[in-house]
């Protein structure tokens, strides 16, 4: 493990509830296989973990268990031990509060929108003490009014194209890469 992760103990959470729908209402989204595998793989690449998947429905927990069981305990893991190792970082929880009961994390929220909150660059986390949890939202973003108050927000990723925001998987990879860079 590199110094960045061993000192700061950075973890990530992919929140599926409470998130916003396109109309700005509180919503819940479904967990997808691509999110499970890509979040775990990107975090393993940068030695970040654990990877929390947050969903209130027991059925989604069962889906992820079935999906990962093949790699963790079945033939998939025998054939591809690296995939087994990567998926061991996945933790299913019902709420963000469940994570905070497990560990004393400082919360850092992400958003594709410009925030009225003060933002920090991801690389600044490296200089901060303690354990950090970077929270990503699905749908149209986090419903922060229904979530615990964060320590802060990470600066949004600003593009130059006509698309408003990236996929959550692409945003994760960019934020993780920026964790290792010194702030300007």
Residue pairs with C-beta under 8 A, 6 or more apart in sequence:
1 47
2 47
4 10
4 47
4 126
4 179
4 180
5 46
5 47
5 48
5 49
7 126
8 125
8 126
8 128
8 130
8 131
8 132
9 130
9 131
9 132
10 48
10 125
10 131
10 132
10 133
10 134
10 179
11 48
11 49
11 50
11 51
11 52
11 103
11 105
11 131
11 132
11 133
11 134
12 39
12 43
12 48
12 49
12 51
12 52
12 133
12 134
12 135
12 136
12 172
12 176
13 51
13 52
13 53
13 54
13 96
13 99
13 133
13 134
13 135
13 136
14 35
14 39
14 51
14 52
14 53
14 54
14 136
14 138
14 168
14 172
15 54
15 96
15 135
15 136
15 137
15 138
15 142
15 147
16 28
16 29
16 30
16 31
16 53
16 54
16 55
16 56
16 60
16 138
16 139
17 27
17 28
17 29
17 54
17 55
17 56
17 95
18 26
18 27
18 28
18 142
18 143
18 146
18 147
19 26
19 27
19 28
19 29
19 137
19 138
19 139
19 140
19 141
19 142
19 143
20 26
20 27
20 137
20 139
20 140
20 141
20 142
20 143
21 27
21 139
21 140
22 140
24 140
26 143
26 146
27 139
27 140
27 143
28 55
28 56
28 57
29 138
29 139
30 60
31 53
31 55
31 60
31 63
31 64
33 67
34 169
35 53
35 138
35 168
35 169
36 53
36 64
36 67
36 68
36 87
36 90
37 86
37 87
38 169
38 172
39 51
39 53
39 90
39 169
39 172
40 51
40 86
40 87
40 89
40 90
41 86
42 169
42 172
42 173
42 176
43 49
43 51
43 89
43 172
43 176
44 85
44 86
44 89
45 176
46 176
46 177
46 179
46 180
48 176
48 179
49 89
50 89
50 90
50 91
51 89
51 90
51 91
52 91
52 92
52 93
52 99
52 133
53 64
53 90
53 91
53 92
53 93
54 93
54 94
54 95
54 96
54 98
54 99
55 61
55 92
55 94
56 94
56 95
61 92
61 94
64 90
64 92
65 92
68 87
68 90
70 76
70 77
71 77
71 80
71 83
71 84
71 87
72 84
72 87
72 88
76 83
76 84
77 83
77 84
91 99
93 99
93 102
96 107
96 135
96 147
96 148
97 148
99 105
99 133
100 107
100 148
103 131
103 133
104 130
104 131
105 130
105 131
105 132
105 133
106 128
106 130
106 131
106 132
106 133
106 151
107 133
107 135
107 148
107 149
107 150
107 151
108 120
108 125
108 132
108 133
108 134
108 135
108 150
108 151
108 152
108 153
108 154
109 135
109 137
109 142
109 144
109 147
109 150
109 152
109 153
109 154
110 134
110 135
110 136
110 137
110 142
110 153
110 154
110 156
110 171
110 175
111 137
111 141
111 142
111 153
111 156
112 141
112 156
112 157
112 164
112 165
112 166
112 171
113 141
113 156
113 165
114 156
115 153
115 156
117 152
117 153
118 152
118 153
119 152
119 153
119 154
119 155
119 156
120 152
120 153
120 154
120 155
121 154
121 155
121 178
121 183
122 134
122 154
122 155
122 175
122 176
122 178
122 179
122 181
123 178
123 179
123 180
123 181
123 182
123 183
124 183
125 132
125 179
126 179
126 180
126 182
134 154
134 175
135 142
135 147
135 150
136 168
136 171
136 172
137 143
137 168
138 168
144 150
154 175
157 165
157 166
157 171
157 174
157 175
159 166
165 171
166 174
